[in-house]
Amino acid sequence: MTITVYGSYRSTCTKRVLTTLHEKGLKFEFQPIDLSKGEQKDPKYLEEKQPFGVIPVLVDDGFQIYGE
């Protein structure tokens, strides 16, 4: 089982997800999204990860969870 979190360390919502994963002792990969460069609005990100262009996105064995 591989968990990947796409987000920004500056994002409160991303911090909540990372904190929860740490507290549960789950291993995960973090893929930073640079909000200052608008990476969350990149067409590839919008198509593959989050159609509304927000963070964070959690992917667990192909199953995606995101807000909005």
PQR file with spaces between the fields and no chain letter, atoms N, CA, C, O and H, PARSE charges and radii, in Angstrom:
ATOM       1  N    MET     1       0.846   -1.177    0.000 -0.4000 1.5000
ATOM       2  CA   MET     1       0.000    0.000    0.000 -0.0000 2.0000
ATOM       3  C    MET     1       0.889    1.237    0.000  0.5500 1.7000
ATOM       4  O    MET     1       1.726    1.413    0.886 -0.5500 1.4000
ATOM       5  N    THR     2       0.704    2.078   -0.987 -0.4000 1.5000
ATOM       6  CA   THR     2       1.468    3.309   -1.084 -0.0000 2.0000
ATOM       7  C    THR     2       0.528    4.494   -0.981  0.5500 1.7000
ATOM       8  O    THR     2      -0.435    4.604   -1.740 -0.5500 1.4000
ATOM       9  H    THR     2       0.025    1.936   -1.707  0.4000 1.0000
ATOM      10  N    ILE     3       0.812    5.376   -0.043 -0.4000 1.5000
ATOM      11  CA   ILE     3       0.036    6.598    0.110 -0.0000 2.0000
ATOM      12  C    ILE     3       0.895    7.750   -0.387  0.5500 1.7000
ATOM      13  O    ILE     3       2.055    7.883    0.004 -0.5500 1.4000
ATOM      14  H    ILE     3       1.595    5.287    0.574  0.4000 1.0000
ATOM      15  N    THR     4       0.325    8.576   -1.246 -0.4000 1.5000
ATOM      16  CA   THR     4       1.010    9.761   -1.737 -0.0000 2.0000
ATOM      17  C    THR     4       0.136   10.969   -1.448  0.5500 1.7000
ATOM      18  O    THR     4      -1.063   10.965   -1.725 -0.5500 1.4000
ATOM      19  H    THR     4      -0.617    8.467   -1.563  0.4000 1.0000
ATOM      20  N    VAL     5       0.754   12.009   -0.883 -0.4000 1.5000
ATOM      21  CA   VAL     5       0.044   13.251   -0.602 -0.0000 2.0000
ATOM      22  C    VAL     5       0.626   14.335   -1.497  0.5500 1.7000
ATOM      23  O    VAL     5       1.835   14.567   -1.503 -0.5500 1.4000
ATOM      24  H    VAL     5       1.729   12.013   -0.658  0.4000 1.0000
ATOM      25  N    TYR     6      -0.240   14.994   -2.250 -0.4000 1.5000
ATOM      26  CA   TYR     6       0.133   16.138   -3.075 -0.0000 2.0000
ATOM      27  C    TYR     6      -0.355   17.376   -2.342  0.5500 1.7000
ATOM      28  O    TYR     6      -1.544   17.506   -2.053 -0.5500 1.4000
ATOM      29  H    TYR     6      -1.222   14.806   -2.246  0.4000 1.0000
ATOM      30  N    GLY     7       0.565   18.286   -2.041 -0.4000 1.5000
ATOM      31  CA   GLY     7       0.159   19.475   -1.307 -0.0000 2.0000
ATOM      32  C    GLY     7       1.300   20.443   -1.117  0.5500 1.7000
ATOM      33  O    GLY     7       2.352   20.326   -1.744 -0.5500 1.4000
ATOM      34  H    GLY     7       1.532   18.180   -2.276  0.4000 1.0000
ATOM      35  N    SER     8       1.072   21.404   -0.237 -0.4000 1.5000
ATOM      36  CA   SER     8       2.063   22.433    0.064 -0.0000 2.0000
ATOM      37  C    SER     8       2.260   22.498    1.571  0.5500 1.7000
ATOM      38  O    SER     8       1.296   22.436    2.334 -0.5500 1.4000
ATOM      39  H    SER     8       0.217   21.499    0.273  0.4000 1.0000
ATOM      40  N    TYR     9       3.513   22.622    1.996 -0.4000 1.5000
ATOM      41  CA   TYR     9       3.792   22.752    3.426 -0.0000 2.0000
ATOM      42  C    TYR     9       3.176   24.023    3.997  0.5500 1.7000
ATOM      43  O    TYR     9       2.962   24.113    5.206 -0.5500 1.4000
ATOM      44  H    TYR     9       4.296   22.673    1.376  0.4000 1.0000
ATOM      45  N    ARG    10       2.888   25.001    3.150 -0.4000 1.5000
ATOM      46  CA   ARG    10       2.283   26.254    3.607 -0.0000 2.0000
ATOM      47  C    ARG    10       0.778   26.127    3.817  0.5500 1.7000
ATOM      48  O    ARG    10       0.161   27.011    4.411 -0.5500 1.4000
ATOM      49  H    ARG    10       3.062   24.927    2.168  0.4000 1.0000
ATOM      50  N    SER    11       0.192   25.059    3.345 -0.4000 1.5000
ATOM      51  CA   SER    11      -1.255   24.854    3.417 -0.0000 2.0000
ATOM      52  C    SER    11      -1.658   24.209    4.744  0.5500 1.7000
ATOM      53  O    SER    11      -1.137   23.160    5.121 -0.5500 1.4000
ATOM      54  H    SER    11       0.693   24.340    2.862  0.4000 1.0000
ATOM      55  N    THR    12      -2.589   24.849    5.441 -0.4000 1.5000
ATOM      56  CA   THR    12      -3.102   24.297    6.691 -0.0000 2.0000
ATOM      57  C    THR    12      -3.769   22.946    6.456  0.5500 1.7000
ATOM      58  O    THR    12      -3.603   22.024    7.255 -0.5500 1.4000
ATOM      59  H    THR    12      -3.013   25.701    5.135  0.4000 1.0000
ATOM      60  N    CYS    13      -4.510   22.827    5.384 -0.4000 1.5000
ATOM      61  CA   CYS    13      -5.188   21.559    5.084 -0.0000 2.0000
ATOM      62  C    CYS    13      -4.184   20.437    4.824  0.5500 1.7000
ATOM      63  O    CYS    13      -4.385   19.306    5.268 -0.5500 1.4000
ATOM      64  H    CYS    13      -4.645   23.576    4.735  0.4000 1.0000
ATOM      65  N    THR    14      -3.113   20.746    4.109 -0.4000 1.5000
ATOM      66  CA   THR    14      -2.070   19.749    3.877 -0.0000 2.0000
ATOM      67  C    THR    14      -1.428   19.349    5.198  0.5500 1.7000
ATOM      68  O    THR    14      -1.175   18.166    5.428 -0.5500 1.4000
ATOM      69  H    THR    14      -2.951   21.665    3.748  0.4000 1.0000
ATOM      70  N    LYS    15      -1.162   20.315    6.065 -0.4000 1.5000
ATOM      71  CA   LYS    15      -0.561   20.019    7.373 -0.0000 2.0000
ATOM      72  C    LYS    15      -1.442   19.086    8.189  0.5500 1.7000
ATOM      73  O    LYS    15      -0.932   18.213    8.892 -0.5500 1.4000
ATOM      74  H    LYS    15      -1.367   21.276    5.878  0.4000 1.0000
ATOM      75  N    ARG    16      -2.748   19.257    8.107 -0.4000 1.5000
ATOM      76  CA   ARG    16      -3.669   18.379    8.841 -0.0000 2.0000
ATOM      77  C    ARG    16      -3.562   16.939    8.347  0.5500 1.7000
ATOM      78  O    ARG    16      -3.534   16.004    9.147 -0.5500 1.4000
ATOM      79  H    ARG    16      -3.162   19.967    7.537  0.4000 1.0000
ATOM      80  N    VAL    17      -3.504   16.766    7.038 -0.4000 1.5000
ATOM      81  CA   VAL    17      -3.383   15.427    6.465 -0.0000 2.0000
ATOM      82  C    VAL    17      -2.055   14.797    6.879  0.5500 1.7000
ATOM      83  O    VAL    17      -2.025   13.641    7.300 -0.5500 1.4000
ATOM      84  H    VAL    17      -3.527   17.525    6.389  0.4000 1.0000
ATOM      85  N    LEU    18      -0.963   15.543    6.762 -0.4000 1.5000
ATOM      86  CA   LEU    18       0.358   15.017    7.119 -0.0000 2.0000
ATOM      87  C    LEU    18       0.435   14.672    8.602  0.5500 1.7000
ATOM      88  O    LEU    18       1.009   13.648    8.973 -0.5500 1.4000
ATOM      89  H    LEU    18      -0.987   16.482    6.420  0.4000 1.0000
ATOM      90  N    THR    19      -0.137   15.516    9.447 -0.4000 1.5000
ATOM      91  CA   THR    19      -0.142   15.260   10.890 -0.0000 2.0000
ATOM      92  C    THR    19      -0.907   13.981   11.207  0.5500 1.7000
ATOM      93  O    THR    19      -0.458   13.170   12.017 -0.5500 1.4000
ATOM      94  H    THR    19      -0.603   16.348    9.146  0.4000 1.0000
ATOM      95  N    THR    20      -2.049   13.801   10.577 -0.4000 1.5000
ATOM      96  CA   THR    20      -2.853   12.598   10.805 -0.0000 2.0000
ATOM      97  C    THR    20      -2.101   11.345   10.376  0.5500 1.7000
ATOM      98  O    THR    20      -2.111   10.341   11.089 -0.5500 1.4000
ATOM      99  H    THR    20      -2.414   14.459    9.919  0.4000 1.0000
ATOM     100  N    LEU    21      -1.453   11.394    9.225 -0.4000 1.5000
ATOM     101  CA   LEU    21      -0.679   10.240    8.762 -0.0000 2.0000
ATOM     102  C    LEU    21       0.465    9.930    9.716  0.5500 1.7000
ATOM     103  O    LEU    21       0.725    8.764   10.015 -0.5500 1.4000
ATOM     104  H    LEU    21      -1.445   12.209    8.645  0.4000 1.0000
ATOM     105  N    HIS    22       1.152   10.967   10.195 -0.4000 1.5000
ATOM     106  CA   HIS    22       2.236   10.766   11.168 -0.0000 2.0000
ATOM     107  C    HIS    22       1.699   10.152   12.456  0.5500 1.7000
ATOM     108  O    HIS    22       2.287    9.206   12.982 -0.5500 1.4000
ATOM     109  H    HIS    22       0.941   11.913    9.951  0.4000 1.0000
ATOM     110  N    GLU    23       0.592   10.677   12.967 -0.4000 1.5000
ATOM     111  CA   GLU    23       0.024   10.170   14.218 -0.0000 2.0000
ATOM     112  C    GLU    23      -0.432    8.724   14.099  0.5500 1.7000
ATOM     113  O    GLU    23      -0.363    7.968   15.068 -0.5500 1.4000
ATOM     114  H    GLU    23       0.115   11.445   12.540  0.4000 1.0000
ATOM     115  N    LYS    24      -0.897    8.336   12.922 -0.4000 1.5000
ATOM     116  CA   LYS    24      -1.325    6.955   12.686 -0.0000 2.0000
ATOM     117  C    LYS    24      -0.146    6.028   12.407  0.5500 1.7000
ATOM     118  O    LYS    24      -0.310    4.809   12.363 -0.5500 1.4000
ATOM     119  H    LYS    24      -0.954    8.951   12.135  0.4000 1.0000
ATOM     120  N    GLY    25       1.045    6.604   12.217 -0.4000 1.5000
ATOM     121  CA   GLY    25       2.229    5.805   11.940 -0.0000 2.0000
ATOM     122  C    GLY    25       2.254    5.220   10.535  0.5500 1.7000
ATOM     123  O    GLY    25       2.910    4.207   10.291 -0.5500 1.4000
ATOM     124  H    GLY    25       1.177    7.595   12.253  0.4000 1.0000
ATOM     125  N    LEU    26       1.545    5.853    9.617 -0.4000 1.5000
ATOM     126  CA   LEU    26       1.492    5.360    8.242 -0.0000 2.0000
ATOM     127  C    LEU    26       2.627    5.943    7.410  0.5500 1.7000
ATOM     128  O    LEU    26       2.970    7.118    7.538 -0.5500 1.4000
ATOM     129  H    LEU    26       1.012    6.676    9.815  0.4000 1.0000
ATOM     130  N    LYS    27       3.196    5.112    6.565 -0.4000 1.5000
ATOM     131  CA   LYS    27       4.253    5.581    5.670 -0.0000 2.0000
ATOM     132  C    LYS    27       3.607    6.196    4.438  0.5500 1.7000
ATOM     133  O    LYS    27       2.589    5.711    3.944 -0.5500 1.4000
ATOM     134  H    LYS    27       2.917    4.157    6.461  0.4000 1.0000
ATOM     135  N    PHE    28       4.214    7.266    3.954 -0.4000 1.5000
ATOM     136  CA   PHE    28       3.657    7.955    2.794 -0.0000 2.0000
ATOM     137  C    PHE    28       4.748    8.719    2.082  0.5500 1.7000
ATOM     138  O    PHE    28       5.826    8.956    2.627 -0.5500 1.4000
ATOM     139  H    PHE    28       5.041    7.660    4.355  0.4000 1.0000
ATOM     140  N    GLU    29       4.448    9.100    0.851 -0.4000 1.5000
ATOM     141  CA   GLU    29       5.315    9.977    0.064 -0.0000 2.0000
ATOM     142  C    GLU    29       4.644   11.335   -0.012  0.5500 1.7000
ATOM     143  O    GLU    29       3.419   11.428   -0.094 -0.5500 1.4000
ATOM     144  H    GLU    29       3.573    8.907    0.409  0.4000 1.0000
ATOM     145  N    PHE    30       5.446   12.384    0.015 -0.4000 1.5000
ATOM     146  CA   PHE    30       4.912   13.734   -0.127 -0.0000 2.0000
ATOM     147  C    PHE    30       5.407   14.324   -1.433  0.5500 1.7000
ATOM     148  O    PHE    30       6.610   14.366   -1.688 -0.5500 1.4000
ATOM     149  H    PHE    30       6.441   12.309    0.082  0.4000 1.0000
ATOM     150  N    GLN    31       4.477   14.781   -2.261 -0.4000 1.5000
ATOM     151  CA   GLN    31       4.810   15.428   -3.527 -0.0000 2.0000
ATOM     152  C    GLN    31       4.436   16.902   -3.402  0.5500 1.7000
ATOM     153  O    GLN    31       3.255   17.248   -3.434 -0.5500 1.4000
ATOM     154  H    GLN    31       3.499   14.747   -2.055  0.4000 1.0000
ATOM     155  N    PRO    32       5.437   17.773   -3.259 -0.5600 1.5000
ATOM     156  CA   PRO    32       5.119   19.193   -3.078  0.2800 2.0000
ATOM     157  C    PRO    32       4.527   19.828   -4.331  0.5500 1.7000
ATOM     158  O    PRO    32       4.963   19.563   -5.451 -0.5500 1.4000
ATOM     159  N    ILE    33       3.535   20.662   -4.115 -0.4000 1.5000
ATOM     160  CA   ILE    33       2.904   21.460   -5.166 -0.0000 2.0000
ATOM     161  C    ILE    33       3.229   22.913   -4.855  0.5500 1.7000
ATOM     162  O    ILE    33       2.875   23.411   -3.786 -0.5500 1.4000
ATOM     163  H    ILE    33       3.180   20.877   -3.205  0.4000 1.0000
ATOM     164  N    ASP    34       3.894   23.591   -5.770 -0.4000 1.5000
ATOM     165  CA   ASP    34       4.311   24.981   -5.555 -0.0000 2.0000
ATOM     166  C    ASP    34       3.167   25.924   -5.923  0.5500 1.7000
ATOM     167  O    ASP    34       2.904   26.178   -7.099 -0.5500 1.4000
ATOM     168  H    ASP    34       4.181   23.186   -6.638  0.4000 1.0000
ATOM     169  N    LEU    35       2.497   26.434   -4.899 -0.4000 1.5000
ATOM     170  CA   LEU    35       1.361   27.328   -5.123 -0.0000 2.0000
ATOM     171  C    LEU    35       1.791   28.651   -5.740  0.5500 1.7000
ATOM     172  O    LEU    35       1.042   29.250   -6.512 -0.5500 1.4000
ATOM     173  H    LEU    35       2.711   26.228   -3.944  0.4000 1.0000
ATOM     174  N    SER    36       2.998   29.111   -5.403 -0.4000 1.5000
ATOM     175  CA   SER    36       3.458   30.394   -5.943 -0.0000 2.0000
ATOM     176  C    SER    36       3.692   30.329   -7.457  0.5500 1.7000
ATOM     177  O    SER    36       3.659   31.353   -8.139 -0.5500 1.4000
ATOM     178  H    SER    36       3.606   28.625   -4.776  0.4000 1.0000
ATOM     179  N    LYS    37       3.928   29.121   -7.975 -0.4000 1.5000
ATOM     180  CA   LYS    37       4.102   28.931   -9.419 -0.0000 2.0000
ATOM     181  C    LYS    37       2.801   28.494  -10.093  0.5500 1.7000
ATOM     182  O    LYS    37       2.751   28.332  -11.312 -0.5500 1.4000
ATOM     183  H    LYS    37       3.955   28.289   -7.420  0.4000 1.0000
ATOM     184  N    GLY    38       1.752   28.305   -9.295 -0.4000 1.5000
ATOM     185  CA   GLY    38       0.466   27.901   -9.852 -0.0000 2.0000
ATOM     186  C    GLY    38       0.403   26.459  -10.314  0.5500 1.7000
ATOM     187  O    GLY    38      -0.397   26.118  -11.185 -0.5500 1.4000
ATOM     188  H    GLY    38       1.792   28.437   -8.305  0.4000 1.0000
ATOM     189  N    GLU    39       1.252   25.597   -9.730 -0.4000 1.5000
ATOM     190  CA   GLU    39       1.282   24.199  -10.161 -0.0000 2.0000
ATOM     191  C    GLU    39      -0.058   23.489   -9.954  0.5500 1.7000
ATOM     192  O    GLU    39      -0.357   22.521  -10.652 -0.5500 1.4000
ATOM     193  H    GLU    39       1.902   25.874   -9.022  0.4000 1.0000
ATOM     194  N    GLN    40      -0.860   23.959   -9.010 -0.4000 1.5000
ATOM     195  CA   GLN    40      -2.165   23.344   -8.769 -0.0000 2.0000
ATOM     196  C    GLN    40      -3.154   23.651   -9.891  0.5500 1.7000
ATOM     197  O    GLN    40      -4.220   23.039   -9.958 -0.5500 1.4000
ATOM     198  H    GLN    40      -0.617   24.746   -8.443  0.4000 1.0000
ATOM     199  N    LYS    41      -2.815   24.588  -10.769 -0.4000 1.5000
ATOM     200  CA   LYS    41      -3.673   24.938  -11.907 -0.0000 2.0000
ATOM     201  C    LYS    41      -3.136   24.389  -13.229  0.5500 1.7000
ATOM     202  O    LYS    41      -3.699   24.653  -14.291 -0.5500 1.4000
ATOM     203  H    LYS    41      -1.949   25.085  -10.715  0.4000 1.0000
ATOM     204  N    ASP    42      -2.045   23.625  -13.155 -0.4000 1.5000
ATOM     205  CA   ASP    42      -1.471   23.010  -14.349 -0.0000 2.0000
ATOM     206  C    ASP    42      -2.494   22.040  -14.956  0.5500 1.7000
ATOM     207  O    ASP    42      -3.112   21.265  -14.227 -0.5500 1.4000
ATOM     208  H    ASP    42      -1.588   23.410  -12.292  0.4000 1.0000
ATOM     209  N    PRO    43      -2.677   22.075  -16.278 -0.5600 1.5000
ATOM     210  CA   PRO    43      -3.671   21.196  -16.911  0.2800 2.0000
ATOM     211  C    PRO    43      -3.492   19.710  -16.574  0.5500 1.7000
ATOM     212  O    PRO    43      -4.479   18.992  -16.407 -0.5500 1.4000
ATOM     213  N    LYS    44      -2.258   19.252  -16.474 -0.4000 1.5000
ATOM     214  CA   LYS    44      -2.016   17.844  -16.144 -0.0000 2.0000
ATOM     215  C    LYS    44      -2.490   17.529  -14.725  0.5500 1.7000
ATOM     216  O    LYS    44      -3.106   16.490  -14.489 -0.5500 1.4000
ATOM     217  H    LYS    44      -1.457   19.835  -16.610  0.4000 1.0000
ATOM     218  N    TYR    45      -2.202   18.432  -13.779 -0.4000 1.5000
ATOM     219  CA   TYR    45      -2.654   18.255  -12.393 -0.0000 2.0000
ATOM     220  C    TYR    45      -4.183   18.258  -12.335  0.5500 1.7000
ATOM     221  O    TYR    45      -4.784   17.428  -11.653 -0.5500 1.4000
ATOM     222  H    TYR    45      -1.702   19.276  -13.971  0.4000 1.0000
ATOM     223  N    LEU    46      -4.801   19.188  -13.049 -0.4000 1.5000
ATOM     224  CA   LEU    46      -6.263   19.288  -13.057 -0.0000 2.0000
ATOM     225  C    LEU    46      -6.902   18.021  -13.618  0.5500 1.7000
ATOM     226  O    LEU    46      -7.935   17.568  -13.124 -0.5500 1.4000
ATOM     227  H    LEU    46      -4.312   19.862  -13.603  0.4000 1.0000
ATOM     228  N    GLU    47      -6.295   17.461  -14.636 -0.4000 1.5000
ATOM     229  CA   GLU    47      -6.853   16.265  -15.274 -0.0000 2.0000
ATOM     230  C    GLU    47      -6.622   15.005  -14.446  0.5500 1.7000
ATOM     231  O    GLU    47      -7.515   14.166  -14.325 -0.5500 1.4000
ATOM     232  H    GLU    47      -5.457   17.828  -15.038  0.4000 1.0000
ATOM     233  N    GLU    48      -5.422   14.871  -13.874 -0.4000 1.5000
ATOM     234  CA   GLU    48      -5.052   13.621  -13.214 -0.0000 2.0000
ATOM     235  C    GLU    48      -5.319   13.591  -11.716  0.5500 1.7000
ATOM     236  O    GLU    48      -5.585   12.524  -11.162 -0.5500 1.4000
ATOM     237  H    GLU    48      -4.697   15.552  -13.972  0.4000 1.0000
ATOM     238  N    LYS    49      -5.253   14.739  -11.052 -0.4000 1.5000
ATOM     239  CA   LYS    49      -5.323   14.727   -9.586 -0.0000 2.0000
ATOM     240  C    LYS    49      -6.556   15.402   -9.009  0.5500 1.7000
ATOM     241  O    LYS    49      -7.273   14.800   -8.209 -0.5500 1.4000
ATOM     242  H    LYS    49      -5.037   15.605  -11.503  0.4000 1.0000
ATOM     243  N    GLN    50      -6.813   16.650   -9.406 -0.4000 1.5000
ATOM     244  CA   GLN    50      -7.864   17.414   -8.750 -0.0000 2.0000
ATOM     245  C    GLN    50      -8.487   18.399   -9.731  0.5500 1.7000
ATOM     246  O    GLN    50      -7.853   19.396  -10.078 -0.5500 1.4000
ATOM     247  H    GLN    50      -6.231   17.138  -10.056  0.4000 1.0000
ATOM     248  N    PRO    51      -9.704   18.149  -10.186 -0.5600 1.5000
ATOM     249  CA   PRO    51     -10.298   18.981  -11.237  0.2800 2.0000
ATOM     250  C    PRO    51     -10.595   20.426  -10.832  0.5500 1.7000
ATOM     251  O    PRO    51     -10.844   21.268  -11.695 -0.5500 1.4000
ATOM     252  N    PHE    52     -10.571   20.724   -9.523 -0.4000 1.5000
ATOM     253  CA   PHE    52     -10.842   22.083   -9.066 -0.0000 2.0000
ATOM     254  C    PHE    52      -9.568   22.874   -8.778  0.5500 1.7000
ATOM     255  O    PHE    52      -9.628   24.069   -8.486 -0.5500 1.4000
ATOM     256  H    PHE    52     -10.369   20.040   -8.823  0.4000 1.0000
ATOM     257  N    GLY    53      -8.415   22.207   -8.860 -0.4000 1.5000
ATOM     258  CA   GLY    53      -7.140   22.885   -8.655 -0.0000 2.0000
ATOM     259  C    GLY    53      -6.851   23.264   -7.225  0.5500 1.7000
ATOM     260  O    GLY    53      -6.226   24.294   -6.970 -0.5500 1.4000
ATOM     261  H    GLY    53      -8.367   21.237   -9.097  0.4000 1.0000
ATOM     262  N    VAL    54      -7.299   22.441   -6.274 -0.4000 1.5000
ATOM     263  CA   VAL    54      -7.016   22.716   -4.868 -0.0000 2.0000
ATOM     264  C    VAL    54      -6.160   21.593   -4.286  0.5500 1.7000
ATOM     265  O    VAL    54      -6.020   20.524   -4.881 -0.5500 1.4000
ATOM     266  H    VAL    54      -7.807   21.605   -6.481  0.4000 1.0000
ATOM     267  N    ILE    55      -5.600   21.857   -3.129 -0.4000 1.5000
ATOM     268  CA   ILE    55      -4.790   20.871   -2.425 -0.0000 2.0000
ATOM     269  C    ILE    55      -5.345   20.705   -1.018  0.5500 1.7000
ATOM     270  O    ILE    55      -6.070   21.582   -0.549 -0.5500 1.4000
ATOM     271  H    ILE    55      -5.713   22.725   -2.647  0.4000 1.0000
ATOM     272  N    PRO    56      -5.039   19.638   -0.344 -0.5600 1.5000
ATOM     273  CA   PRO    56      -4.222   18.500   -0.744  0.2800 2.0000
ATOM     274  C    PRO    56      -5.037   17.447   -1.494  0.5500 1.7000
ATOM     275  O    PRO    56      -6.267   17.478   -1.538 -0.5500 1.4000
ATOM     276  N    VAL    57      -4.294   16.529   -2.073 -0.4000 1.5000
ATOM     277  CA   VAL    57      -4.873   15.326   -2.671 -0.0000 2.0000
ATOM     278  C    VAL    57      -4.131   14.149   -2.059  0.5500 1.7000
ATOM     279  O    VAL    57      -2.902   14.149   -1.996 -0.5500 1.4000
ATOM     280  H    VAL    57      -3.295   16.504   -2.038  0.4000 1.0000
ATOM     281  N    LEU    58      -4.875   13.151   -1.610 -0.4000 1.5000
ATOM     282  CA   LEU    58      -4.286   11.942   -1.062 -0.0000 2.0000
ATOM     283  C    LEU    58      -4.623   10.806   -2.019  0.5500 1.7000
ATOM     284  O    LEU    58      -5.782   10.611   -2.384 -0.5500 1.4000
ATOM     285  H    LEU    58      -5.874   13.151   -1.661  0.4000 1.0000
ATOM     286  N    VAL    59      -3.599   10.061   -2.422 -0.4000 1.5000
ATOM     287  CA   VAL    59      -3.788    8.920   -3.321 -0.0000 2.0000
ATOM     288  C    VAL    59      -3.299    7.675   -2.592  0.5500 1.7000
ATOM     289  O    VAL    59      -2.147    7.602   -2.165 -0.5500 1.4000
ATOM     290  H    VAL    59      -2.657   10.220   -2.126  0.4000 1.0000
ATOM     291  N    ASP    60      -4.193    6.697   -2.454 -0.4000 1.5000
ATOM     292  CA   ASP    60      -3.873    5.447   -1.769 -0.0000 2.0000
ATOM     293  C    ASP    60      -4.166    4.294   -2.722  0.5500 1.7000
ATOM     294  O    ASP    60      -5.325    3.948   -2.949 -0.5500 1.4000
ATOM     295  H    ASP    60      -5.129    6.757   -2.800  0.4000 1.0000
ATOM     296  N    ASP    61      -3.119    3.704   -3.275 -0.4000 1.5000
ATOM     297  CA   ASP    61      -3.255    2.604   -4.243 -0.0000 2.0000
ATOM     298  C    ASP    61      -4.232    2.938   -5.364  0.5500 1.7000
ATOM     299  O    ASP    61      -5.076    2.120   -5.728 -0.5500 1.4000
ATOM     300  H    ASP    61      -2.177    3.985   -3.090  0.4000 1.0000
ATOM     301  N    GLY    62      -4.111    4.137   -5.903 -0.4000 1.5000
ATOM     302  CA   GLY    62      -4.942    4.545   -7.030 -0.0000 2.0000
ATOM     303  C    GLY    62      -6.255    5.214   -6.651  0.5500 1.7000
ATOM     304  O    GLY    62      -6.895    5.831   -7.502 -0.5500 1.4000
ATOM     305  H    GLY    62      -3.426    4.802   -5.608  0.4000 1.0000
ATOM     306  N    PHE    63      -6.668    5.104   -5.394 -0.4000 1.5000
ATOM     307  CA   PHE    63      -7.902    5.741   -4.928 -0.0000 2.0000
ATOM     308  C    PHE    63      -7.574    7.152   -4.469  0.5500 1.7000
ATOM     309  O    PHE    63      -6.730    7.339   -3.592 -0.5500 1.4000
ATOM     310  H    PHE    63      -6.148    4.603   -4.703  0.4000 1.0000
ATOM     311  N    GLN    64      -8.235    8.150   -5.053 -0.4000 1.5000
ATOM     312  CA   GLN    64      -7.944    9.556   -4.755 -0.0000 2.0000
ATOM     313  C    GLN    64      -8.995   10.158   -3.835  0.5500 1.7000
ATOM     314  O    GLN    64     -10.193    9.914   -3.983 -0.5500 1.4000
ATOM     315  H    GLN    64      -8.920    7.998   -5.765  0.4000 1.0000
ATOM     316  N    ILE    65      -8.515   10.951   -2.880 -0.4000 1.5000
ATOM     317  CA   ILE    65      -9.397   11.693   -1.984 -0.0000 2.0000
ATOM     318  C    ILE    65      -8.979   13.148   -2.050  0.5500 1.7000
ATOM     319  O    ILE    65      -7.800   13.474   -1.911 -0.5500 1.4000
ATOM     320  H    ILE    65      -7.543   11.149   -2.760  0.4000 1.0000
ATOM     321  N    TYR    66      -9.962   14.029   -2.265 -0.4000 1.5000
ATOM     322  CA   TYR    66      -9.683   15.460   -2.266 -0.0000 2.0000
ATOM     323  C    TYR    66     -10.935   16.209   -1.857  0.5500 1.7000
ATOM     324  O    TYR    66     -12.041   15.670   -1.896 -0.5500 1.4000
ATOM     325  H    TYR    66     -10.920   13.764   -2.377  0.4000 1.0000
ATOM     326  N    GLY    67     -10.747   17.447   -1.466 -0.4000 1.5000
ATOM     327  CA   GLY    67     -11.864   18.279   -1.033 -0.0000 2.0000
ATOM     328  C    GLY    67     -12.493   19.027   -2.181  0.5500 1.7000
ATOM     329  O    GLY    67     -12.067   18.925   -3.331 -0.5500 1.4000
ATOM     330  H    GLY    67      -9.848   17.884   -1.434  0.4000 1.0000
ATOM     331  N    GLU    68     -13.518   19.782   -1.839 -0.4000 1.5000
ATOM     332  CA   GLU    68     -14.257   20.658   -2.756 -0.0000 2.0000
ATOM     333  C    GLU    68     -15.162   19.833   -3.581  0.5500 1.7000
ATOM     334  O    GLU    68     -15.883   20.364   -4.426 -0.5500 1.4000
ATOM     335  H    GLU    68     -13.864   19.866   -0.905  0.4000 1.0000
